[in-house]
Amino acid sequence: MRNELVLGFSEDSLPFGSHACFYYSDEASLKATLAFLRTGLDAPRDFCVIFADVSRHEGLVEWLQDGYTGDVRELLAAGKLVLVGGAPTVEPLVAGIKEALDGAIAQGYEAIRFLGFIAWGQEGWPDDVSLLEFESAVNKVVTSYPAVIICTYGVPRLKGQTLLYGGLETHPIIFLNDLTVQGNPFYVRPRPTTRPAGSATD
């Protein structure tokens, strides 16, 4: 029985229950993260999830198809790959993730590959403070499943406090553009309240 997943964009693996942050600086490095899902598309026991604003789903599916010899849309239709959208508050966001993960287990999958593209500052999503609480809550959720969750963070686009509190403080594992897994000494274990996004300067 497996207890870890190969990343695909590197030879590294992460154990089940991992919640990682991938910092990217350009579109090429962001696209590289899709290899994490492609690695699981042909693995019979792997389930794949894309978590993003619905406006990005079509483009991300096209990126996933690029370089993959199979038909991604057939896998969507078969339920091996699912698309999870956003929500205006934390509770439905977490519920949407749990529904996808529970669905994977119900179908008999033994490993879950989850790639997230959180829409910080976008309409229809929680405010930044609430999204920090959401990211922290994901650490509690993921440990209940045979899953690896990777969240992408754009260094050129996001505010410094989002990169710091949203990325470093809420993810036990981080990746940089060199695709090397880094230990994260800045990780803060989930707590009842989360520091407001505007409580420190960049």
Accessible surface in RSA format (square Angstrom, percent):
REM  Atomic radii and reference values for relative SASA: ProtOr
REM  Chains: A
REM  Algorithm: Lee & Richards
REM  Probe-radius: 1.40
REM  Slices: 20
REM RES _ NUM      All-atoms   Total-Side   Main-Chain    Non-polar    All polar
REM                ABS   REL    ABS   REL    ABS   REL    ABS   REL    ABS   REL
RES MET A   1   197.93 102.5 113.90  75.4  84.04 200.1 103.61  88.1  94.32 125.0
RES ARG A   2    90.05  37.8  76.79  39.1  13.26  31.6  63.72  87.1  26.32  16.0
RES ASN A   3   104.67  72.2 102.56  99.1   2.11   5.1  28.42  68.4  76.25  73.7
RES GLU A   4    83.92  48.2  80.52  60.9   3.40   8.1  15.83  30.6  68.09  55.6
RES LEU A   5     1.38   0.8   0.11   0.1   1.27   3.2   1.38   1.0   0.00   0.0
RES VAL A   6    73.67  48.5  71.75  65.0   1.92   4.6  71.75  62.3   1.92   5.2
RES LEU A   7     0.02   0.0   0.02   0.0   0.00   0.0   0.02   0.0   0.00   0.0
RES GLY A   8    32.77  40.4   0.00   N/A  32.77  40.4   6.97  19.1  25.81  57.8
RES PHE A   9    20.51  10.3   1.63   1.0  18.88  49.1   8.25   5.0  12.26  35.1
RES SER A  10    29.35  24.8  12.72  17.0  16.63  38.3  26.34  56.1   3.01   4.2
RES GLU A  11   174.18 100.0 147.99 112.0  26.19  62.4  64.40 124.6 109.78  89.6
RES ASP A  12    58.25  40.8  52.90  52.7   5.35  12.6   8.00  18.8  50.25  50.1
RES SER A  13    39.56  33.4  17.43  23.3  22.13  51.0   8.35  17.8  31.21  43.7
RES LEU A  14     6.61   3.7   6.52   4.7   0.09   0.2   6.61   4.6   0.00   0.0
RES PRO A  15    74.29  54.1  74.29  67.7   0.00   0.0  74.29  61.3   0.00   0.0
RES PHE A  16    46.98  23.5  26.07  16.1  20.90  54.4  26.22  15.9  20.76  59.4
RES GLY A  17    22.27  27.5   0.00   N/A  22.27  27.5   9.44  25.9  12.83  28.7
RES SER A  18     7.94   6.7   1.69   2.3   6.25  14.4   6.16  13.1   1.78   2.5
RES HIS A  19     0.82   0.5   0.56   0.4   0.27   0.7   0.56   0.6   0.27   0.3
RES ALA A  20     0.00   0.0   0.00   0.0   0.00   0.0   0.00   0.0   0.00   0.0
RES CYS A  21     0.00   0.0   0.00   0.0   0.00   0.0   0.00   0.0   0.00   0.0
RES PHE A  22     0.00   0.0   0.00   0.0   0.00   0.0   0.00   0.0   0.00   0.0
RES TYR A  23    19.69   9.2  18.60  10.6   1.09   2.8  17.58  13.2   2.11   2.6
RES TYR A  24    27.63  12.9  27.20  15.5   0.43   1.1  13.48  10.1  14.15  17.4
RES SER A  25    48.84  41.3  37.22  49.7  11.62  26.8  28.76  61.2  20.08  28.1
RES ASP A  26    76.04  53.3  66.93  66.6   9.11  21.6  38.01  89.5  38.03  37.9
RES GLU A  27   102.97  59.1  92.94  70.3  10.03  23.9  31.33  60.6  71.64  58.5
RES ALA A  28    75.24  69.2  59.53  91.9  15.70  35.7  65.57  92.3   9.67  25.6
RES SER A  29    17.54  14.8  11.71  15.6   5.83  13.4  17.13  36.5   0.41   0.6
RES LEU A  30     8.99   5.0   8.99   6.4   0.00   0.0   8.99   6.3   0.00   0.0
RES LYS A  31    73.71  36.0  71.71  44.0   2.00   4.8  30.44  27.4  43.28  46.1
RES ALA A  32    34.41  31.6  23.09  35.6  11.32  25.8  34.29  48.3   0.13   0.3
RES THR A  33     0.00   0.0   0.00   0.0   0.00   0.0   0.00   0.0   0.00   0.0
RES LEU A  34     0.04   0.0   0.04   0.0   0.00   0.0   0.04   0.0   0.00   0.0
RES ALA A  35    22.12  20.3  22.01  34.0   0.12   0.3  22.03  31.0   0.09   0.3
RES PHE A  36     0.00   0.0   0.00   0.0   0.00   0.0   0.00   0.0   0.00   0.0
RES LEU A  37     0.00   0.0   0.00   0.0   0.00   0.0   0.00   0.0   0.00   0.0
RES ARG A  38    55.42  23.3  48.30  24.6   7.12  16.9  19.45  26.6  35.97  21.8
RES THR A  39    57.24  40.7  34.94  35.4  22.30  53.1  36.59  49.1  20.65  31.2
RES GLY A  40     0.00   0.0   0.00   N/A   0.00   0.0   0.00   0.0   0.00   0.0
RES LEU A  41     4.02   2.2   0.00   0.0   4.02  10.1   0.00   0.0   4.02  10.8
RES ASP A  42   105.24  73.7  79.85  79.5  25.39  60.0  39.32  92.5  65.92  65.7
RES ALA A  43    27.46  25.2  22.16  34.2   5.30  12.1  26.73  37.6   0.72   1.9
RES PRO A  44   105.38  76.8  87.98  80.2  17.40  63.2  98.44  81.3   6.94  43.1
RES ARG A  45   105.74  44.4 105.08  53.6   0.65   1.6  41.98  57.4  63.76  38.6
RES ASP A  46     0.78   0.5   0.78   0.8   0.00   0.0   0.00   0.0   0.78   0.8
RES PHE A  47     1.93   1.0   1.93   1.2   0.00   0.0   1.93   1.2   0.00   0.0
RES CYS A  48     0.00   0.0   0.00   0.0   0.00   0.0   0.00   0.0   0.00   0.0
RES VAL A  49     0.00   0.0   0.00   0.0   0.00   0.0   0.00   0.0   0.00   0.0
RES ILE A  50     0.00   0.0   0.00   0.0   0.00   0.0   0.00   0.0   0.00   0.0
RES PHE A  51     3.01   1.5   3.01   1.9   0.00   0.0   3.01   1.8   0.00   0.0
RES ALA A  52     0.00   0.0   0.00   0.0   0.00   0.0   0.00   0.0   0.00   0.0
RES ASP A  53    21.54  15.1  21.51  21.4   0.03   0.1   0.07   0.2  21.46  21.4
RES VAL A  54   104.63  68.8  92.18  83.5  12.45  30.0  92.18  80.1  12.45  33.8
RES SER A  55    91.24  77.1  51.69  69.0  39.55  91.1  52.56 111.9  38.68  54.2
RES ARG A  56    77.10  32.4  71.68  36.5   5.43  12.9  31.52  43.1  45.59  27.6
RES HIS A  57    22.02  12.0  22.02  15.3   0.00   0.0  12.86  13.3   9.16  10.7
RES GLU A  58    93.55  53.7  90.08  68.2   3.47   8.3  55.41 107.2  38.14  31.1
RES GLY A  59    34.21  42.2   0.00   N/A  34.21  42.2  30.82  84.6   3.39   7.6
RES LEU A  60     3.11   1.7   2.59   1.9   0.51   1.3   2.59   1.8   0.51   1.4
RES VAL A  61     3.89   2.6   3.89   3.5   0.00   0.0   3.89   3.4   0.00   0.0
RES GLU A  62    99.77  57.3  90.34  68.3   9.43  22.5  30.69  59.4  69.08  56.4
RES TRP A  63    51.84  20.8  50.27  24.3   1.57   3.7  35.06  18.7  16.78  27.2
RES LEU A  64     0.00   0.0   0.00   0.0   0.00   0.0   0.00   0.0   0.00   0.0
RES GLN A  65    61.04  34.1  58.43  42.7   2.62   6.2  41.35  88.0  19.69  14.9
RES ASP A  66   100.50  70.4  89.51  89.1  10.99  26.0  23.72  55.8  76.77  76.6
RES GLY A  67    75.39  93.0   0.00   N/A  75.39  93.0  41.15 112.9  34.24  76.7
RES TYR A  68    25.16  11.7  13.74   7.8  11.42  29.7  10.65   8.0  14.52  17.9
RES THR A  69   142.14 101.1 104.11 105.5  38.02  90.6  85.66 115.1  56.47  85.4
RES GLY A  70    30.00  37.0   0.00   N/A  30.00  37.0  25.95  71.2   4.05   9.1
RES ASP A  71    65.94  46.2  56.40  56.1   9.54  22.6  19.14  45.0  46.80  46.7
RES VAL A  72     0.09   0.1   0.09   0.1   0.00   0.0   0.09   0.1   0.00   0.0
RES ARG A  73   115.31  48.4 110.40  56.3   4.91  11.7  58.98  80.6  56.33  34.1
RES GLU A  74   115.99  66.6 108.63  82.2   7.36  17.5  38.08  73.6  77.92  63.6
RES LEU A  75    32.87  18.3  32.87  23.5   0.00   0.0  32.87  23.1   0.00   0.0
RES LEU A  76    44.75  24.9  30.20  21.6  14.55  36.6  30.49  21.4  14.26  38.4
RES ALA A  77    95.75  88.0  51.28  79.1  44.46 101.1  64.27  90.5  31.48  83.4
RES ALA A  78    76.14  70.0  40.32  62.2  35.82  81.5  52.70  74.2  23.44  62.1
RES GLY A  79    19.11  23.6   0.00   N/A  19.11  23.6  19.09  52.4   0.01   0.0
RES LYS A  80    18.16   8.9  18.16  11.1   0.00   0.0  17.82  16.0   0.34   0.4
RES LEU A  81     0.89   0.5   0.00   0.0   0.89   2.2   0.00   0.0   0.89   2.4
RES VAL A  82    38.71  25.5  36.07  32.7   2.64   6.4  38.71  33.6   0.00   0.0
RES LEU A  83    59.24  33.0  31.09  22.2  28.15  70.8  31.09  21.8  28.15  75.7
RES VAL A  84    18.29  12.0  15.15  13.7   3.14   7.6  18.29  15.9   0.00   0.0
RES GLY A  85    22.37  27.6   0.00   N/A  22.37  27.6   6.20  17.0  16.17  36.2
RES GLY A  86    32.21  39.7   0.00   N/A  32.21  39.7   3.81  10.4  28.41  63.6
RES ALA A  87    13.63  12.5  10.32  15.9   3.31   7.5  13.63  19.2   0.00   0.0
RES PRO A  88    90.64  66.1  81.26  74.1   9.38  34.1  81.26  67.1   9.38  58.3
RES THR A  89    69.49  49.4  67.60  68.5   1.89   4.5  60.53  81.3   8.97  13.6
RES VAL A  90    25.40  16.7  23.91  21.6   1.49   3.6  23.91  20.8   1.49   4.0
RES GLU A  91   128.01  73.5 120.00  90.8   8.01  19.1  69.04 133.5  58.97  48.1
RES PRO A  92    58.79  42.8  47.66  43.4  11.12  40.4  51.70  42.7   7.09  44.1
RES LEU A  93     2.14   1.2   0.14   0.1   2.00   5.0   1.74   1.2   0.40   1.1
RES VAL A  94    25.65  16.9  25.40  23.0   0.26   0.6  25.65  22.3   0.00   0.0
RES ALA A  95    55.42  51.0  47.83  73.8   7.58  17.3  51.52  72.6   3.90  10.3
RES GLY A  96    20.43  25.2   0.00   N/A  20.43  25.2  17.80  48.9   2.63   5.9
RES ILE A  97     3.76   2.1   3.76   2.8   0.00   0.0   3.76   2.7   0.00   0.0
RES LYS A  98    89.88  43.8  89.88  55.1   0.00   0.0  32.63  29.4  57.25  61.0
RES GLU A  99   132.28  75.9 122.11  92.4  10.18  24.2  47.29  91.5  84.99  69.4
RES ALA A 100    12.28  11.3   3.00   4.6   9.28  21.1  11.75  16.5   0.54   1.4
RES LEU A 101     0.00   0.0   0.00   0.0   0.00   0.0   0.00   0.0   0.00   0.0
RES ASP A 102    70.90  49.7  66.34  66.0   4.56  10.8  26.98  63.5  43.92  43.8
RES GLY A 103    26.57  32.8   0.00   N/A  26.57  32.8  25.97  71.3   0.61   1.4
RES ALA A 104     0.00   0.0   0.00   0.0   0.00   0.0   0.00   0.0   0.00   0.0
RES ILE A 105    74.94  42.6  65.71  49.0   9.23  22.3  65.71  47.3   9.23  25.1
RES ALA A 106    90.52  83.2  47.34  73.1  43.17  98.2  59.05  83.2  31.47  83.4
RES GLN A 107    97.98  54.8  63.11  46.1  34.87  83.0  39.83  84.8  58.15  44.1
RES GLY A 108    37.52  46.3   0.00   N/A  37.52  46.3  29.61  81.2   7.91  17.7
RES TYR A 109    35.64  16.6  28.13  16.0   7.50  19.5   8.39   6.3  27.24  33.6
RES GLU A 110    45.58  26.2  40.60  30.7   4.97  11.8  11.55  22.3  34.03  27.8
RES ALA A 111     0.00   0.0   0.00   0.0   0.00   0.0   0.00   0.0   0.00   0.0
RES ILE A 112     0.00   0.0   0.00   0.0   0.00   0.0   0.00   0.0   0.00   0.0
RES ARG A 113     5.91   2.5   5.91   3.0   0.00   0.0   0.00   0.0   5.91   3.6
RES PHE A 114     2.32   1.2   2.32   1.4   0.00   0.0   2.32   1.4   0.00   0.0
RES LEU A 115     0.00   0.0   0.00   0.0   0.00   0.0   0.00   0.0   0.00   0.0
RES GLY A 116     0.02   0.0   0.00   N/A   0.02   0.0   0.02   0.1   0.00   0.0
RES PHE A 117     4.20   2.1   1.01   0.6   3.19   8.3   2.87   1.7   1.33   3.8
RES ILE A 118     8.63   4.9   1.15   0.9   7.48  18.0   1.15   0.8   7.48  20.3
RES ALA A 119     3.38   3.1   1.09   1.7   2.30   5.2   3.38   4.8   0.00   0.0
RES TRP A 120    14.30   5.7   6.69   3.2   7.61  17.9   6.77   3.6   7.53  12.2
RES GLY A 121    70.44  86.9   0.00   N/A  70.44  86.9  36.20  99.3  34.24  76.7
RES GLN A 122    75.36  42.1  65.52  47.9   9.84  23.4  27.91  59.4  47.46  36.0
RES GLU A 123   173.45  99.6 142.89 108.1  30.57  72.8  65.83 127.3 107.63  87.9
RES GLY A 124    44.27  54.6   0.00   N/A  44.27  54.6  32.21  88.4  12.06  27.0
RES TRP A 125    18.02   7.2   1.62   0.8  16.40  38.5   0.53   0.3  17.49  28.4
RES PRO A 126     6.61   4.8   0.92   0.8   5.70  20.7   4.39   3.6   2.22  13.8
RES ASP A 127    96.27  67.4  79.01  78.6  17.26  40.8  47.03 110.7  49.23  49.1
RES ASP A 128    22.81  16.0  19.74  19.6   3.07   7.3  11.23  26.4  11.58  11.5
RES VAL A 129    52.58  34.6  52.40  47.4   0.18   0.4  52.40  45.5   0.18   0.5
RES SER A 130    29.11  24.6  29.11  38.8   0.00   0.0   2.49   5.3  26.62  37.3
RES LEU A 131     0.00   0.0   0.00   0.0   0.00   0.0   0.00   0.0   0.00   0.0
RES LEU A 132     1.31   0.7   1.31   0.9   0.00   0.0   1.31   0.9   0.00   0.0
RES GLU A 133    73.34  42.1  68.89  52.1   4.45  10.6  18.56  35.9  54.78  44.7
RES PHE A 134     2.21   1.1   2.21   1.4   0.00   0.0   2.21   1.3   0.00   0.0
RES GLU A 135     0.19   0.1   0.19   0.1   0.00   0.0   0.00   0.0   0.19   0.2
RES SER A 136    12.27  10.4  12.27  16.4   0.00   0.0   7.52  16.0   4.75   6.7
RES ALA A 137    28.46  26.2  25.22  38.9   3.24   7.4  27.86  39.2   0.60   1.6
RES VAL A 138     4.67   3.1   4.67   4.2   0.00   0.0   4.67   4.1   0.00   0.0
RES ASN A 139    12.57   8.7   8.50   8.2   4.08   9.8   6.70  16.1   5.87   5.7
RES LYS A 140   129.85  63.3 115.97  71.2  13.88  33.1  72.97  65.7  56.88  60.6
RES VAL A 141    19.67  12.9  14.01  12.7   5.65  13.6  19.67  17.1   0.00   0.0
RES VAL A 142     0.96   0.6   0.96   0.9   0.00   0.0   0.96   0.8   0.00   0.0
RES THR A 143    97.08  69.0  67.42  68.3  29.66  70.7  54.19  72.8  42.89  64.8
RES SER A 144    89.19  75.4  51.41  68.6  37.79  87.0  34.26  72.9  54.94  77.0
RES TYR A 145    25.90  12.1  17.67  10.1   8.22  21.4  14.90  11.2  11.00  13.6
RES PRO A 146    33.65  24.5  29.96  27.3   3.69  13.4  32.90  27.2   0.75   4.7
RES ALA A 147     0.00   0.0   0.00   0.0   0.00   0.0   0.00   0.0   0.00   0.0
RES VAL A 148     0.00   0.0   0.00   0.0   0.00   0.0   0.00   0.0   0.00   0.0
RES ILE A 149     1.22   0.7   1.22   0.9   0.00   0.0   1.22   0.9   0.00   0.0
RES ILE A 150     0.00   0.0   0.00   0.0   0.00   0.0   0.00   0.0   0.00   0.0
RES CYS A 151     5.61   4.2   5.61   6.3   0.00   0.0   0.22   0.6   5.39   5.8
RES THR A 152    10.17   7.2   2.66   2.7   7.51  17.9   0.00   0.0  10.17  15.4
RES TYR A 153     0.48   0.2   0.22   0.1   0.26   0.7   0.48   0.4   0.00   0.0
RES GLY A 154     1.53   1.9   0.00   N/A   1.53   1.9   0.68   1.9   0.84   1.9
RES VAL A 155    71.09  46.8  62.88  56.9   8.21  19.8  62.88  54.6   8.21  22.3
RES PRO A 156    97.66  71.2  54.54  49.7  43.12 156.7  65.66  54.2  32.00 198.9
RES ARG A 157   138.11  58.0 106.66  54.4  31.44  74.9  78.00 106.6  60.10  36.4
RES LEU A 158    19.40  10.8   7.67   5.5  11.73  29.5   9.32   6.5  10.08  27.1
RES LYS A 159   108.06  52.7  98.94  60.7   9.12  21.7  76.72  69.1  31.34  33.4
RES GLY A 160    30.60  37.7   0.00   N/A  30.60  37.7  20.65  56.7   9.94  22.3
RES GLN A 161    30.75  17.2  28.47  20.8   2.28   5.4   3.82   8.1  26.92  20.4
RES THR A 162     3.09   2.2   1.90   1.9   1.19   2.8   1.19   1.6   1.90   2.9
RES LEU A 163    28.55  15.9  28.12  20.1   0.44   1.1  28.28  19.9   0.28   0.7
RES LEU A 164    67.64  37.7  65.52  46.9   2.12   5.3  67.42  47.4   0.22   0.6
RES TYR A 165    13.33   6.2  12.94   7.4   0.40   1.0   5.41   4.1   7.92   9.8
RES GLY A 166     0.00   0.0   0.00   N/A   0.00   0.0   0.00   0.0   0.00   0.0
RES GLY A 167     0.00   0.0   0.00   N/A   0.00   0.0   0.00   0.0   0.00   0.0
RES LEU A 168    32.95  18.4  32.95  23.6   0.00   0.0  32.95  23.1   0.00   0.0
RES GLU A 169    22.29  12.8  21.82  16.5   0.48   1.1   3.35   6.5  18.94  15.5
RES THR A 170     6.30   4.5   5.89   6.0   0.40   1.0   6.30   8.5   0.00   0.0
RES HIS A 171     0.00   0.0   0.00   0.0   0.00   0.0   0.00   0.0   0.00   0.0
RES PRO A 172    45.26  33.0  35.70  32.5   9.56  34.8  36.04  29.8   9.21  57.3
RES ILE A 173    30.69  17.5  30.69  22.9   0.00   0.0  30.69  22.1   0.00   0.0
RES ILE A 174    16.78   9.5  16.78  12.5   0.00   0.0  16.78  12.1   0.00   0.0
RES PHE A 175     0.00   0.0   0.00   0.0   0.00   0.0   0.00   0.0   0.00   0.0
RES LEU A 176    74.98  41.8  74.91  53.6   0.07   0.2  74.98  52.7   0.00   0.0
RES ASN A 177    65.77  45.4  48.04  46.4  17.72  42.7  28.74  69.2  37.03  35.8
RES ASP A 178    95.05  66.6  63.26  63.0  31.80  75.2  47.58 112.0  47.47  47.3
RES LEU A 179    43.23  24.1  40.57  29.0   2.65   6.7  40.63  28.5   2.60   7.0
RES THR A 180    64.78  46.1  62.63  63.5   2.15   5.1  43.35  58.2  21.43  32.4
RES VAL A 181    47.35  31.2  30.37  27.5  16.98  40.9  30.37  26.4  16.98  46.0
RES GLN A 182    56.16  31.4  53.95  39.4   2.21   5.3   6.43  13.7  49.73  37.7
RES GLY A 183    67.97  83.8   0.00   N/A  67.97  83.8  42.05 115.4  25.93  58.1
RES ASN A 184    17.69  12.2   0.00   0.0  17.69  42.6   0.73   1.8  16.96  16.4
RES PRO A 185   116.28  84.7  74.40  67.8  41.88 152.2  88.26  72.9  28.02 174.2
RES PHE A 186   118.19  59.1 109.26  67.7   8.92  23.2 115.29  69.9   2.89   8.3
RES TYR A 187    48.05  22.4  27.23  15.5  20.82  54.2  21.38  16.1  26.67  32.9
RES VAL A 188    52.91  34.8  46.08  41.7   6.83  16.5  49.52  43.0   3.39   9.2
RES ARG A 189   184.57  77.5 177.35  90.4   7.22  17.2  60.28  82.4 124.29  75.3
RES PRO A 190    39.42  28.7  17.63  16.1  21.79  79.2  18.05  14.9  21.37 132.8
RES ARG A 191    76.98  32.3  63.08  32.2  13.90  33.1  47.21  64.5  29.77  18.0
RES PRO A 192   139.81 101.9  98.92  90.2  40.89 148.6 111.33  91.9  28.48 177.0
RES THR A 193   104.10  74.0 100.82 102.2   3.28   7.8  70.55  94.8  33.55  50.7
RES THR A 194    20.35  14.5  10.29  10.4  10.05  24.0   7.58  10.2  12.77  19.3
RES ARG A 195    93.66  39.3  84.78  43.2   8.88  21.2  20.82  28.5  72.84  44.1
RES PRO A 196    72.78  53.0  72.78  66.3   0.00   0.0  72.78  60.1   0.00   0.0
RES ALA A 197     7.23   6.6   7.23  11.2   0.00   0.0   7.23  10.2   0.00   0.0
RES GLY A 198    64.11  79.1   0.00   N/A  64.11  79.1  28.17  77.3  35.93  80.5
RES SER A 199    63.11  53.3  21.79  29.1  41.32  95.2  33.92  72.2  29.19  40.9
RES ALA A 200    37.46  34.4  24.53  37.9  12.92  29.4  33.70  47.5   3.75   9.9
RES THR A 201   131.65  93.6 108.44 109.9  23.20  55.3  84.04 112.9  47.60  72.0
RES ASP A 202   132.50  92.8  63.27  63.0  69.23 163.7  63.62 149.7  68.88  68.7
END  Absolute sums over single chains surface
CHAIN  1 A     9015.7       6791.1       2224.6       5264.5       3751.1
END  Absolute sums over all chains
TOTAL          9015.7       6791.1       2224.6       5264.5       3751.1
